[in-house]
Amino acid sequence: MMAQLFNTVTTIELANPLATAASINLTVRRIDLPADWTVDVSPAQTTLNPGQQTTVMVTINAGSPVEEGSRPMVAVKGNIGSQLIGGVTLDILVPDYRPFDGLLRVFLPDVVK
């Protein structure tokens, strides 16, 4: 079965590991991401002083439905010039369908005295 997902917004922390101020460029690498899905990183480029941190927002815009139980992924990597300074992989969890019989139940523990 296929599942339609909503857009996903997450934040990641970005820091400058160098001893000098540097301009950091963030790029996206698609891993098992459907072709009509898009990824936006904001800001895609920032300048940070040594040890300074900032928060980056990653928005994954869902397109067509995907297979239940699948895990589309996207990687965001940071570069200073041509030097890779690190990255993260973001997994989008696609839930499996479970039928609901319409009956609400509350399961309580069995207490014996």
N, CA, C and O atoms as CSV, one atom per row, in Angstrom:
chain,resi,resn,atom,element,x,y,z
A,1,MET,N,N,0.825,-1.169,0.000
A,1,MET,CA,C,0.000,0.000,0.000
A,1,MET,C,C,0.884,1.253,0.000
A,1,MET,O,O,2.051,1.224,0.391
A,2,MET,N,N,0.291,2.319,-0.443
A,2,MET,CA,C,1.007,3.589,-0.504
A,2,MET,C,C,0.486,4.526,0.585
A,2,MET,O,O,-0.665,4.424,1.010
A,3,ALA,N,N,1.350,5.438,1.028
A,3,ALA,CA,C,0.971,6.410,2.052
A,3,ALA,C,C,1.357,7.803,1.581
A,3,ALA,O,O,2.443,8.006,1.037
A,4,GLN,N,N,0.465,8.757,1.791
A,4,GLN,CA,C,0.748,10.157,1.470
A,4,GLN,C,C,1.213,10.846,2.750
A,4,GLN,O,O,0.531,10.804,3.774
A,5,LEU,N,N,2.374,11.473,2.677
A,5,LEU,CA,C,2.935,12.133,3.848
A,5,LEU,C,C,2.777,13.638,3.759
A,5,LEU,O,O,2.591,14.197,2.678
A,6,PHE,N,N,2.853,14.285,4.910
A,6,PHE,CA,C,2.865,15.734,4.974
A,6,PHE,C,C,4.303,16.215,4.840
A,6,PHE,O,O,5.245,15.430,4.942
A,7,ASN,N,N,4.459,17.518,4.610
A,7,ASN,CA,C,5.792,18.110,4.584
A,7,ASN,C,C,6.410,17.999,5.968
A,7,ASN,O,O,5.712,18.031,6.981
A,8,THR,N,N,7.733,17.868,5.993
A,8,THR,CA,C,8.470,17.706,7.235
A,8,THR,C,C,9.443,18.868,7.399
A,8,THR,O,O,10.169,19.218,6.468
A,9,VAL,N,N,9.451,19.461,8.586
A,9,VAL,CA,C,10.401,20.526,8.891
A,9,VAL,C,C,11.189,20.105,10.122
A,9,VAL,O,O,10.607,19.730,11.140
A,10,THR,N,N,12.505,20.166,10.029
A,10,THR,CA,C,13.359,19.822,11.159
A,10,THR,C,C,14.504,20.819,11.233
A,10,THR,O,O,14.803,21.505,10.256
A,11,THR,N,N,15.138,20.897,12.387
A,11,THR,CA,C,16.281,21.793,12.544
A,11,THR,C,C,17.521,20.979,12.860
A,11,THR,O,O,17.448,19.914,13.473
A,12,ILE,N,N,18.655,21.499,12.433
A,12,ILE,CA,C,19.942,20.900,12.764
A,12,ILE,C,C,20.856,22.013,13.259
A,12,ILE,O,O,20.706,23.175,12.881
A,13,GLU,N,N,21.797,21.641,14.102
A,13,GLU,CA,C,22.765,22.602,14.612
A,13,GLU,C,C,24.003,22.584,13.720
A,13,GLU,O,O,24.486,21.523,13.326
A,14,LEU,N,N,24.501,23.767,13.414
A,14,LEU,CA,C,25.672,23.920,12.561
A,14,LEU,C,C,26.706,24.717,13.337
A,14,LEU,O,O,26.377,25.738,13.941
A,15,ALA,N,N,27.962,24.257,13.327
A,15,ALA,CA,C,29.026,24.943,14.058
A,15,ALA,C,C,30.278,25.028,13.188
A,15,ALA,O,O,30.489,24.208,12.295
A,16,ASN,N,N,31.091,26.024,13.464
A,16,ASN,CA,C,32.365,26.202,12.771
A,16,ASN,C,C,33.459,25.532,13.603
A,16,ASN,O,O,33.757,25.998,14.702
A,17,PRO,N,N,34.068,24.440,13.100
A,17,PRO,CA,C,35.097,23.736,13.864
A,17,PRO,C,C,36.502,24.332,13.700
A,17,PRO,O,O,37.438,23.899,14.371
A,18,LEU,N,N,36.650,25.309,12.823
A,18,LEU,CA,C,37.973,25.870,12.545
A,18,LEU,C,C,38.341,26.961,13.547
A,18,LEU,O,O,37.499,27.435,14.309
A,19,ALA,N,N,39.604,27.346,13.531
A,19,ALA,CA,C,40.104,28.387,14.429
A,19,ALA,C,C,39.956,29.784,13.823
A,19,ALA,O,O,40.365,30.770,14.435
A,20,THR,N,N,39.379,29.873,12.633
A,20,THR,CA,C,39.157,31.162,11.973
A,20,THR,C,C,37.716,31.238,11.502
A,20,THR,O,O,37.040,30.217,11.373
A,21,ALA,N,N,37.251,32.446,11.247
A,21,ALA,CA,C,35.895,32.620,10.692
A,21,ALA,C,C,35.847,31.938,9.323
A,21,ALA,O,O,36.823,31.950,8.573
A,22,ALA,N,N,34.694,31.346,9.015
A,22,ALA,CA,C,34.582,30.614,7.751
A,22,ALA,C,C,33.160,30.691,7.217
A,22,ALA,O,O,32.190,30.791,7.968
A,23,SER,N,N,33.072,30.641,5.889
A,23,SER,CA,C,31.784,30.573,5.212
A,23,SER,C,C,31.470,29.102,4.959
A,23,SER,O,O,32.231,28.401,4.292
A,24,ILE,N,N,30.347,28.646,5.495
A,24,ILE,CA,C,29.967,27.238,5.398
A,24,ILE,C,C,28.824,27.104,4.393
A,24,ILE,O,O,27.808,27.791,4.497
A,25,ASN,N,N,29.004,26.218,3.428
A,25,ASN,CA,C,27.979,25.930,2.422
A,25,ASN,C,C,27.331,24.597,2.743
A,25,ASN,O,O,28.018,23.605,2.987
A,26,LEU,N,N,26.014,24.579,2.741
A,26,LEU,CA,C,25.266,23.346,2.985
A,26,LEU,C,C,24.661,22.854,1.683
A,26,LEU,O,O,24.049,23.620,0.939
A,27,THR,N,N,24.837,21.576,1.418
A,27,THR,CA,C,24.278,20.976,0.214
A,27,THR,C,C,23.472,19.736,0.586
A,27,THR,O,O,23.679,19.126,1.635
A,28,VAL,N,N,22.558,19.387,-0.294
A,28,VAL,CA,C,21.663,18.253,-0.073
A,28,VAL,C,C,22.050,17.118,-1.002
A,28,VAL,O,O,22.324,17.334,-2.182
A,29,ARG,N,N,22.070,15.907,-0.461
A,29,ARG,CA,C,22.261,14.710,-1.284
A,29,ARG,C,C,21.055,13.818,-1.061
A,29,ARG,O,O,20.763,13.410,0.063
A,30,ARG,N,N,20.367,13.524,-2.139
A,30,ARG,CA,C,19.154,12.711,-2.071
A,30,ARG,C,C,19.528,11.231,-1.970
A,30,ARG,O,O,20.315,10.716,-2.764
A,31,ILE,N,N,18.938,10.559,-0.967
A,31,ILE,CA,C,19.157,9.124,-0.792
A,31,ILE,C,C,17.768,8.494,-0.735
A,31,ILE,O,O,17.031,8.734,0.221
A,32,ASP,N,N,17.405,7.721,-1.704
A,32,ASP,CA,C,16.085,7.063,-1.733
A,32,ASP,C,C,14.924,8.037,-1.602
A,32,ASP,O,O,13.862,7.659,-1.107
A,33,LEU,N,N,15.097,9.260,-2.026
A,33,LEU,CA,C,14.027,10.257,-1.961
A,33,LEU,C,C,13.299,10.259,-3.301
A,33,LEU,O,O,13.945,10.337,-4.346
A,34,PRO,N,N,11.970,10.176,-3.293
A,34,PRO,CA,C,11.235,10.185,-4.559
A,34,PRO,C,C,11.581,11.416,-5.410
A,34,PRO,O,O,11.874,12.484,-4.873
A,35,ALA,N,N,11.545,11.259,-6.707
A,35,ALA,CA,C,11.992,12.307,-7.631
A,35,ALA,C,C,11.203,13.600,-7.509
A,35,ALA,O,O,11.754,14.678,-7.734
A,36,ASP,N,N,9.916,13.516,-7.156
A,36,ASP,CA,C,9.112,14.739,-7.098
A,36,ASP,C,C,9.100,15.384,-5.705
A,36,ASP,O,O,8.379,16.359,-5.492
A,37,TRP,N,N,9.869,14.867,-4.771
A,37,TRP,CA,C,10.004,15.489,-3.460
A,37,TRP,C,C,11.122,16.527,-3.535
A,37,TRP,O,O,12.099,16.339,-4.260
A,38,THR,N,N,10.979,17.622,-2.787
A,38,THR,CA,C,12.015,18.653,-2.782
A,38,THR,C,C,12.523,18.876,-1.364
A,38,THR,O,O,11.832,18.601,-0.383
A,39,VAL,N,N,13.750,19.382,-1.283
A,39,VAL,CA,C,14.379,19.669,0.004
A,39,VAL,C,C,14.909,21.092,-0.039
A,39,VAL,O,O,15.567,21.491,-1.000
A,40,ASP,N,N,14.617,21.856,1.011
A,40,ASP,CA,C,15.088,23.227,1.120
A,40,ASP,C,C,15.863,23.374,2.423
A,40,ASP,O,O,15.375,22.994,3.487
A,41,VAL,N,N,17.069,23.925,2.336
A,41,VAL,CA,C,17.901,24.178,3.512
A,41,VAL,C,C,18.032,25.683,3.666
A,41,VAL,O,O,18.413,26.384,2.729
A,42,SER,N,N,17.708,26.180,4.876
A,42,SER,CA,C,17.737,27.619,5.096
A,42,SER,C,C,18.408,27.944,6.427
A,42,SER,O,O,17.921,27.515,7.473
A,43,PRO,N,N,19.504,28.685,6.417
A,43,PRO,CA,C,20.203,29.221,5.265
A,43,PRO,C,C,21.105,28.162,4.640
A,43,PRO,O,O,21.616,27.284,5.335
A,44,ALA,N,N,21.295,28.248,3.347
A,44,ALA,CA,C,22.151,27.300,2.637
A,44,ALA,C,C,23.619,27.682,2.745
A,44,ALA,O,O,24.501,26.861,2.492
A,45,GLN,N,N,23.878,28.919,3.118
A,45,GLN,CA,C,25.251,29.386,3.319
A,45,GLN,C,C,25.239,30.376,4.473
A,45,GLN,O,O,24.354,31.225,4.578
A,46,THR,N,N,26.246,30.248,5.339
A,46,THR,CA,C,26.366,31.167,6.457
A,46,THR,C,C,27.829,31.321,6.846
A,46,THR,O,O,28.635,30.420,6.613
A,47,THR,N,N,28.166,32.440,7.426
A,47,THR,CA,C,29.523,32.685,7.907
A,47,THR,C,C,29.497,32.660,9.427
A,47,THR,O,O,28.710,33.362,10.062
A,48,LEU,N,N,30.379,31.834,10.003
A,48,LEU,CA,C,30.432,31.679,11.448
A,48,LEU,C,C,31.846,31.947,11.955
A,48,LEU,O,O,32.829,31.620,11.291
A,49,ASN,N,N,31.932,32.543,13.134
A,49,ASN,CA,C,33.217,32.732,13.808
A,49,ASN,C,C,33.656,31.398,14.409
A,49,ASN,O,O,32.856,30.466,14.475
A,50,PRO,N,N,34.912,31.289,14.849
A,50,PRO,CA,C,35.380,30.020,15.426
A,50,PRO,C,C,34.501,29.572,16.595
A,50,PRO,O,O,34.259,30.347,17.521
A,51,GLY,N,N,34.031,28.346,16.556
A,51,GLY,CA,C,33.212,27.787,17.622
A,51,GLY,C,C,31.772,28.275,17.645
A,51,GLY,O,O,30.971,27.758,18.424
A,52,GLN,N,N,31.421,29.240,16.828
A,52,GLN,CA,C,30.063,29.767,16.812
A,52,GLN,C,C,29.105,28.728,16.235
A,52,GLN,O,O,29.472,27.954,15.351
A,53,GLN,N,N,27.863,28.721,16.747
A,53,GLN,CA,C,26.838,27.794,16.281
A,53,GLN,C,C,25.622,28.554,15.792
A,53,GLN,O,O,25.371,29.688,16.200
A,54,THR,N,N,24.874,27.913,14.914
A,54,THR,CA,C,23.604,28.455,14.451
A,54,THR,C,C,22.657,27.294,14.165
A,54,THR,O,O,23.083,26.144,14.053
A,55,THR,N,N,21.404,27.601,14.052
A,55,THR,CA,C,20.390,26.595,13.737
A,55,THR,C,C,19.998,26.715,12.276
A,55,THR,O,O,19.776,27.814,11.770
A,56,VAL,N,N,19.916,25.584,11.607
A,56,VAL,CA,C,19.552,25.522,10.193
A,56,VAL,C,C,18.238,24.765,10.082
A,56,VAL,O,O,18.050,23.746,10.747
A,57,MET,N,N,17.331,25.254,9.250
A,57,MET,CA,C,16.042,24.602,9.052
A,57,MET,C,C,16.065,23.807,7.743
A,57,MET,O,O,16.455,24.320,6.694
A,58,VAL,N,N,15.644,22.560,7.829
A,58,VAL,CA,C,15.563,21.687,6.657
A,58,VAL,C,C,14.084,21.352,6.439
A,58,VAL,O,O,13.429,20.787,7.315
A,59,THR,N,N,13.573,21.709,5.258
A,59,THR,CA,C,12.178,21.445,4.912
A,59,THR,C,C,12.137,20.410,3.801
A,59,THR,O,O,12.722,20.602,2.734
A,60,ILE,N,N,11.439,19.310,4.063
A,60,ILE,CA,C,11.266,18.263,3.057
A,60,ILE,C,C,9.810,18.332,2.598
A,60,ILE,O,O,8.888,18.070,3.370
A,61,ASN,N,N,9.625,18.686,1.332
A,61,ASN,CA,C,8.287,18.819,0.753
A,61,ASN,C,C,7.908,17.514,0.072
A,61,ASN,O,O,8.483,17.129,-0.947
A,62,ALA,N,N,6.929,16.847,0.659
A,62,ALA,CA,C,6.497,15.546,0.143
A,62,ALA,C,C,5.721,15.718,-1.154
A,62,ALA,O,O,4.910,16.633,-1.298
A,63,GLY,N,N,5.980,14.837,-2.073
A,63,GLY,CA,C,5.269,14.838,-3.342
A,63,GLY,C,C,4.320,13.662,-3.401
A,63,GLY,O,O,3.358,13.585,-2.637
A,64,SER,N,N,4.596,12.755,-4.305
A,64,SER,CA,C,3.719,11.600,-4.511
A,64,SER,C,C,3.787,10.640,-3.321
A,64,SER,O,O,4.750,10.668,-2.555
A,65,PRO,N,N,2.761,9.788,-3.167
A,65,PRO,CA,C,2.767,8.801,-2.090
A,65,PRO,C,C,3.938,7.830,-2.225
A,65,PRO,O,O,4.465,7.610,-3.315
A,66,VAL,N,N,4.328,7.260,-1.091
A,66,VAL,CA,C,5.435,6.296,-1.059
A,66,VAL,C,C,4.964,5.008,-0.398
A,66,VAL,O,O,3.920,4.971,0.252
A,67,GLU,N,N,5.733,3.979,-0.572
A,67,GLU,CA,C,5.406,2.661,-0.039
A,67,GLU,C,C,5.405,2.679,1.490
A,67,GLU,O,O,6.325,3.204,2.117
A,68,GLU,N,N,4.357,2.096,2.079
A,68,GLU,CA,C,4.289,1.996,3.534
A,68,GLU,C,C,5.487,1.235,4.065
A,68,GLU,O,O,5.935,0.265,3.453
A,69,GLY,N,N,6.007,1.672,5.203
A,69,GLY,CA,C,7.144,1.011,5.823
A,69,GLY,C,C,8.489,1.387,5.228
A,69,GLY,O,O,9.526,0.938,5.716
A,70,SER,N,N,8.491,2.209,4.175
A,70,SER,CA,C,9.764,2.614,3.579
A,70,SER,C,C,10.403,3.723,4.402
A,70,SER,O,O,9.773,4.276,5.303
A,71,ARG,N,N,11.652,4.046,4.092
A,71,ARG,CA,C,12.397,5.072,4.814
A,71,ARG,C,C,13.161,5.951,3.842
A,71,ARG,O,O,14.374,5.791,3.703
A,72,PRO,N,N,12.493,6.874,3.166
A,72,PRO,CA,C,13.228,7.790,2.301
A,72,PRO,C,C,14.224,8.593,3.144
A,72,PRO,O,O,13.930,8.970,4.279
A,73,MET,N,N,15.386,8.845,2.582
A,73,MET,CA,C,16.427,9.567,3.315
A,73,MET,C,C,17.004,10.688,2.471
A,73,MET,O,O,16.972,10.660,1.241
A,74,VAL,N,N,17.534,11.678,3.183
A,74,VAL,CA,C,18.245,12.769,2.550
A,74,VAL,C,C,19.436,13.119,3.447
A,74,VAL,O,O,19.332,13.074,4.672
A,75,ALA,N,N,20.552,13.464,2.835
A,75,ALA,CA,C,21.745,13.856,3.590
A,75,ALA,C,C,21.983,15.349,3.382
A,75,ALA,O,O,21.815,15.871,2.280
A,76,VAL,N,N,22.376,16.021,4.455
A,76,VAL,CA,C,22.772,17.432,4.385
A,76,VAL,C,C,24.218,17.487,4.831
A,76,VAL,O,O,24.550,17.058,5.937
A,77,LYS,N,N,25.084,18.017,3.970
A,77,LYS,CA,C,26.502,18.068,4.330
A,77,LYS,C,C,27.002,19.500,4.301
A,77,LYS,O,O,26.499,20.337,3.551
A,78,GLY,N,N,27.996,19.768,5.128
A,78,GLY,CA,C,28.572,21.098,5.225
A,78,GLY,C,C,29.995,21.119,4.719
A,78,GLY,O,O,30.799,20.247,5.051
A,79,ASN,N,N,30.304,22.127,3.908
A,79,ASN,CA,C,31.653,22.302,3.362
A,79,ASN,C,C,32.157,23.707,3.637
A,79,ASN,O,O,31.402,24.678,3.580
A,80,ILE,N,N,33.437,23.799,3.934
A,80,ILE,CA,C,34.127,25.083,3.958
A,80,ILE,C,C,35.094,25.010,2.786
A,80,ILE,O,O,36.102,24.304,2.840
A,81,GLY,N,N,34.778,25.743,1.731
A,81,GLY,CA,C,35.535,25.589,0.488
A,81,GLY,C,C,35.300,24.183,-0.037
A,81,GLY,O,O,34.157,23.774,-0.240
A,82,SER,N,N,36.389,23.437,-0.260
A,82,SER,CA,C,36.249,22.054,-0.732
A,82,SER,C,C,36.395,21.054,0.410
A,82,SER,O,O,36.355,19.845,0.181
A,83,GLN,N,N,36.564,21.547,1.641
A,83,GLN,CA,C,36.745,20.674,2.801
A,83,GLN,C,C,35.399,20.301,3.423
A,83,GLN,O,O,34.630,21.174,3.824
A,84,LEU,N,N,35.124,18.999,3.498
A,84,LEU,CA,C,33.922,18.508,4.159
A,84,LEU,C,C,34.122,18.611,5.662
A,84,LEU,O,O,35.104,18.095,6.197
A,85,ILE,N,N,33.186,19.283,6.351
A,85,ILE,CA,C,33.308,19.406,7.803
A,85,ILE,C,C,32.306,18.528,8.549
A,85,ILE,O,O,32.377,18.415,9.773
A,86,GLY,N,N,31.381,17.909,7.834
A,86,GLY,CA,C,30.432,17.012,8.479
A,86,GLY,C,C,29.092,17.012,7.789
A,86,GLY,O,O,28.880,17.713,6.800
A,87,GLY,N,N,28.189,16.213,8.329
A,87,GLY,CA,C,26.863,16.141,7.754
A,87,GLY,C,C,25.944,15.277,8.589
A,87,GLY,O,O,26.367,14.638,9.553
A,88,VAL,N,N,24.688,15.267,8.206
A,88,VAL,CA,C,23.678,14.453,8.883
A,88,VAL,C,C,22.817,13.775,7.828
A,88,VAL,O,O,22.701,14.243,6.696
A,89,THR,N,N,22.218,12.661,8.229
A,89,THR,CA,C,21.249,11.976,7.383
A,89,THR,C,C,19.898,12.065,8.069
A,89,THR,O,O,19.776,11.769,9.258
A,90,LEU,N,N,18.892,12.469,7.322
A,90,LEU,CA,C,17.540,12.586,7.852
A,90,LEU,C,C,16.677,11.489,7.253
A,90,LEU,O,O,16.577,11.363,6.033
A,91,ASP,N,N,16.057,10.698,8.115
A,91,ASP,CA,C,15.157,9.625,7.690
A,91,ASP,C,C,13.716,10.111,7.806
A,91,ASP,O,O,13.350,10.744,8.797
A,92,ILE,N,N,12.916,9.823,6.817
A,92,ILE,CA,C,11.493,10.105,6.864
A,92,ILE,C,C,10.799,8.762,7.071
A,92,ILE,O,O,10.840,7.892,6.202
A,93,LEU,N,N,10.169,8.605,8.217
A,93,LEU,CA,C,9.539,7.326,8.526
A,93,LEU,C,C,8.128,7.282,7.958
A,93,LEU,O,O,7.298,8.138,8.265
A,94,VAL,N,N,7.865,6.293,7.138
A,94,VAL,CA,C,6.546,6.107,6.538
A,94,VAL,C,C,5.853,4.993,7.320
A,94,VAL,O,O,6.287,3.842,7.271
A,95,PRO,N,N,4.782,5.325,8.042
A,95,PRO,CA,C,4.146,4.318,8.890
A,95,PRO,C,C,3.432,3.238,8.085
A,95,PRO,O,O,3.041,3.444,6.936
A,96,ASP,N,N,3.275,2.090,8.721
A,96,ASP,CA,C,2.470,1.000,8.162
A,96,ASP,C,C,1.017,1.222,8.557
A,96,ASP,O,O,0.728,1.718,9.646
A,97,TYR,N,N,0.120,0.856,7.675
A,97,TYR,CA,C,-1.306,0.959,7.961
A,97,TYR,C,C,-1.722,-0.148,8.916
A,97,TYR,O,O,-1.347,-1.306,8.739
A,98,ARG,N,N,-2.489,0.211,9.915
A,98,ARG,CA,C,-3.082,-0.755,10.836
A,98,ARG,C,C,-4.583,-0.499,10.864
A,98,ARG,O,O,-5.004,0.613,11.183
A,99,PRO,N,N,-5.394,-1.489,10.542
A,99,PRO,CA,C,-6.843,-1.269,10.523
A,99,PRO,C,C,-7.373,-0.972,11.925
A,99,PRO,O,O,-6.878,-1.511,12.914
A,100,PHE,N,N,-8.369,-0.124,11.994
A,100,PHE,CA,C,-9.028,0.224,13.249
A,100,PHE,C,C,-10.442,-0.313,13.182
A,100,PHE,O,O,-11.191,0.002,12.257
A,101,ASP,N,N,-10.810,-1.127,14.166
A,101,ASP,CA,C,-12.125,-1.764,14.129
A,101,ASP,C,C,-13.239,-0.879,14.673
A,101,ASP,O,O,-14.395,-1.299,14.707
A,102,GLY,N,N,-12.911,0.332,15.097
A,102,GLY,CA,C,-13.930,1.258,15.574
A,102,GLY,C,C,-14.268,1.117,17.041
A,102,GLY,O,O,-15.036,1.915,17.578
A,103,LEU,N,N,-13.708,0.117,17.697
A,103,LEU,CA,C,-13.971,-0.083,19.120
A,103,LEU,C,C,-12.838,0.517,19.939
A,103,LEU,O,O,-11.666,0.203,19.728
A,104,LEU,N,N,-13.199,1.373,20.863
A,104,LEU,CA,C,-12.194,1.961,21.744
A,104,LEU,C,C,-12.051,1.069,22.965
A,104,LEU,O,O,-13.040,0.706,23.601
A,105,ARG,N,N,-10.836,0.726,23.279
A,105,ARG,CA,C,-10.578,-0.154,24.407
A,105,ARG,C,C,-9.530,0.477,25.316
A,105,ARG,O,O,-8.640,1.197,24.864
A,106,VAL,N,N,-9.657,0.193,26.586
A,106,VAL,CA,C,-8.637,0.604,27.549
A,106,VAL,C,C,-8.161,-0.680,28.222
A,106,VAL,O,O,-8.953,-1.412,28.815
A,107,PHE,N,N,-6.883,-0.941,28.126
A,107,PHE,CA,C,-6.324,-2.143,28.742
A,107,PHE,C,C,-5.666,-1.718,30.054
A,107,PHE,O,O,-4.736,-0.911,30.069
A,108,LEU,N,N,-6.173,-2.285,31.160
A,108,LEU,CA,C,-5.640,-1.976,32.480
A,108,LEU,C,C,-4.888,-3.187,33.007
A,108,LEU,O,O,-5.192,-4.323,32.643
A,109,PRO,N,N,-3.905,-2.940,33.867
A,109,PRO,CA,C,-3.183,-4.074,34.437
A,109,PRO,C,C,-4.084,-4.861,35.386
A,109,PRO,O,O,-4.972,-4.296,36.024
A,110,ASP,N,N,-3.854,-6.135,35.471
A,110,ASP,CA,C,-4.596,-6.995,36.363
A,110,ASP,C,C,-3.925,-6.948,37.741
A,110,ASP,O,O,-2.780,-7.373,37.889
A,111,VAL,N,N,-4.636,-6.432,38.742
A,111,VAL,CA,C,-4.078,-6.305,40.081
A,111,VAL,C,C,-4.743,-7.330,40.985
A,111,VAL,O,O,-5.967,-7.349,41.120
A,112,VAL,N,N,-3.945,-8.171,41.595
A,112,VAL,CA,C,-4.451,-9.213,42.480
A,112,VAL,C,C,-3.947,-8.930,43.880
A,112,VAL,O,O,-2.759,-8.678,44.076
A,113,LYS,N,N,-4.880,-8.971,44.896
A,113,LYS,CA,C,-4.470,-8.766,46.288
A,113,LYS,C,C,-4.410,-10.054,47.019
A,113,LYS,O,O,-4.082,-10.076,48.205
